[in-house]
Amino acid sequence: MTLELILFIIFALICAVTSVLMITRSNPIISALFLILNFAALAGIYLLLHAQFIAVAQVIVYAGAIMVLFLFVIMLLRPEKEKLLAIAPRLKISAFVLAFIVLVQLVYMIFVSGSSGSVKANAEMSIKAGTIETIGTELFSKYILPVEAVGFLLLAAAIGALVLAKKKFE
Amino acid sequence: MFVVGVAGVLTRRNAIIVFMSIELMLNSANLSLVTFSSFSGNPVGQLFVFFVMAVAAAEAAVGLAIIIALFRNKPTLNIDEINILKW
């Protein structure tokens, strides 16, 4: 077993276990902390996939900005502990059935339908594709319009959040 | 991870945890995008993940602001009790 495989297994296990722990904790702060751990392990997987830029962005944007926002709101609102699965049994059964259908669909797609075979693994290209140089060149040449649109979207979101949180809801 | 996110959205009644489950689903989609992008050596998938991250950040900010506004209106986080949009 190579080091890469061992690291991948460790990170993948952390991801899977923390995501399950996240939706089963009754205290929202603890589940937010598990989600941060999940995002950090995901950043590790991205690094193993030679996607340095995305890994760094994952740590900064998700584990940093978004989760701090979440923790801040949780502590601001101080929610009461909820009883786990305290919903109507009919709803609970249909929720699990729906989740199971999605699982079956994913497993079918992965194992039964097989690979198309037209896409070949290309280690050299994949290392090159993950560098910040390639991504930056693509972003600011071919995809300049989406970048501007995203900038505008973020501005609108910031203003909208301010207005929503400031005004009294009548 | 996507399945866990779906189960989280459907079974939990705390608005913030439902929100975090949505983030989980976004991340599982991101993971498959990055995987295929690095598998085929094509940087476009990683660009798309970058845009998804920006949209997720905007969505988180607005969603949490809505939660705060709702909480001010009615001090509960239980999504069964938040039914002011119902006819």
Contacts between the chains, C-beta under 8 A, distances in Angstrom:
chain1	res1	chain2	res2	distance
A	15	B	1	6.3
A	16	B	1	6.9
A	19	B	1	5.0
A	19	B	4	4.5
A	19	B	5	7.3
A	19	B	24	5.8
A	20	B	4	5.7
A	22	B	4	7.8
A	22	B	8	7.2
A	22	B	20	6.8
A	22	B	21	7.8
A	22	B	24	7.0
A	23	B	4	6.1
A	23	B	5	7.8
A	23	B	7	6.4
A	23	B	8	3.5
A	23	B	11	7.3
A	23	B	12	6.3
A	23	B	17	7.0
A	23	B	21	6.1
A	28	B	14	6.0
A	28	B	16	5.4
A	28	B	17	5.8
A	31	B	17	5.9
A	31	B	20	6.6
A	32	B	16	7.9
A	32	B	20	6.5
A	35	B	20	5.3
A	35	B	23	7.0
A	35	B	24	6.9
A	38	B	1	8.0
A	38	B	24	7.2
A	38	B	27	7.6
A	39	B	27	6.8
A	42	B	27	6.0
A	42	B	30	7.9
A	42	B	31	6.3
A	45	B	31	6.8
A	46	B	31	7.9
A	46	B	34	5.6
A	49	B	34	5.7
A	49	B	35	6.1
A	49	B	38	4.2
A	50	B	38	5.4
A	51	B	34	5.1
A	51	B	37	7.3
A	51	B	38	5.7
A	51	B	46	5.6
A	53	B	46	6.8
A	53	B	50	7.8
A	54	B	30	7.9
A	54	B	34	5.7
A	54	B	46	5.2
A	54	B	49	5.4
A	54	B	50	7.0
A	57	B	50	6.5
A	57	B	53	5.9
A	58	B	30	8.0
A	58	B	53	7.4
A	61	B	53	5.0
A	61	B	54	7.9
A	61	B	56	7.8
A	61	B	57	5.9
A	62	B	23	7.5
A	62	B	27	7.2
A	62	B	53	7.1
A	62	B	56	7.6
A	65	B	57	6.3
A	66	B	23	6.8
A	66	B	56	6.8
A	66	B	57	5.9
A	66	B	60	4.8
A	69	B	60	5.9
A	69	B	61	6.7
A	69	B	64	5.9
A	70	B	16	6.8
A	70	B	19	7.6
A	70	B	20	6.5
A	70	B	60	7.2
A	70	B	64	7.1
A	73	B	16	6.7
A	73	B	64	4.8
A	73	B	67	6.5
A	73	B	68	6.6
A	74	B	16	5.8
A	76	B	68	7.3
A	77	B	16	7.7
A	77	B	67	7.5
A	77	B	68	7.2
A	77	B	71	5.3
A	77	B	77	6.5
A	79	B	14	6.3
A	79	B	16	6.9
A	79	B	77	4.5
A	80	B	77	7.9
A	82	B	12	7.6
A	82	B	13	5.9
A	82	B	14	5.3
A	82	B	78	7.0
A	85	B	11	6.0
A	86	B	13	6.8
A	87	B	11	6.9
A	87	B	13	6.2
A	87	B	80	7.6
A	91	B	10	7.9
A	92	B	11	6.5
A	94	B	10	7.8
A	95	B	7	6.6
A	95	B	10	3.3
A	95	B	11	5.0
A	96	B	7	7.0
A	96	B	10	7.9
A	96	B	11	7.7
A	98	B	6	6.8
A	98	B	10	6.3
A	99	B	3	5.4
A	99	B	6	4.8
A	99	B	7	4.1
A	99	B	10	6.6
A	102	B	2	6.9
A	102	B	3	5.4
A	102	B	6	5.5
A	103	B	3	4.5
A	106	B	2	6.9
A	106	B	3	6.9
A	119	B	36	7.9
A	119	B	39	6.9
A	119	B	40	4.9
A	120	B	40	7.7
A	121	B	39	5.7
A	121	B	40	7.8
A	122	B	40	6.8
A	122	B	41	4.2
A	124	B	41	7.4
A	125	B	40	7.7
A	125	B	41	2.5
A	125	B	42	7.7
A	126	B	38	4.3
A	126	B	39	6.7
A	126	B	40	7.6
A	126	B	41	4.5
A	128	B	41	7.0
A	129	B	37	6.4
A	129	B	38	6.4
A	129	B	41	5.1
A	129	B	42	6.2
A	129	B	43	4.1
A	129	B	46	6.7
A	130	B	38	6.1
A	130	B	43	7.6
A	130	B	46	6.7
A	134	B	43	4.9
A	135	B	43	5.7
A	135	B	46	5.9
A	135	B	47	6.3
A	135	B	50	7.3
A	138	B	43	5.4
A	138	B	44	7.1
A	138	B	47	5.7
A	139	B	47	6.2
A	139	B	50	7.3
A	143	B	47	5.9
A	146	B	51	6.2
A	150	B	51	5.8
A	150	B	54	4.5
A	150	B	55	7.3
A	153	B	54	7.0
A	153	B	55	6.8
A	153	B	58	5.5
A	154	B	54	6.2
A	154	B	57	6.9
A	154	B	58	5.4
A	156	B	58	7.6
A	157	B	57	7.6
A	157	B	58	3.4
A	157	B	59	7.5
A	157	B	61	5.1
A	157	B	62	5.3
A	158	B	61	6.6
A	160	B	61	7.9
A	160	B	62	5.3
A	160	B	65	7.1
A	161	B	61	4.3
A	161	B	62	5.4
A	161	B	64	7.4
A	161	B	65	3.9
A	162	B	65	7.6
A	164	B	62	6.9
A	164	B	65	3.9
A	164	B	66	5.9
A	164	B	68	7.6
A	164	B	69	5.2
A	165	B	65	4.3
A	165	B	68	4.9
A	165	B	69	6.3
A	167	B	69	7.4
A	168	B	72	7.0
A	169	B	69	4.8
A	169	B	70	7.1
A	169	B	72	5.9
A	169	B	73	4.1
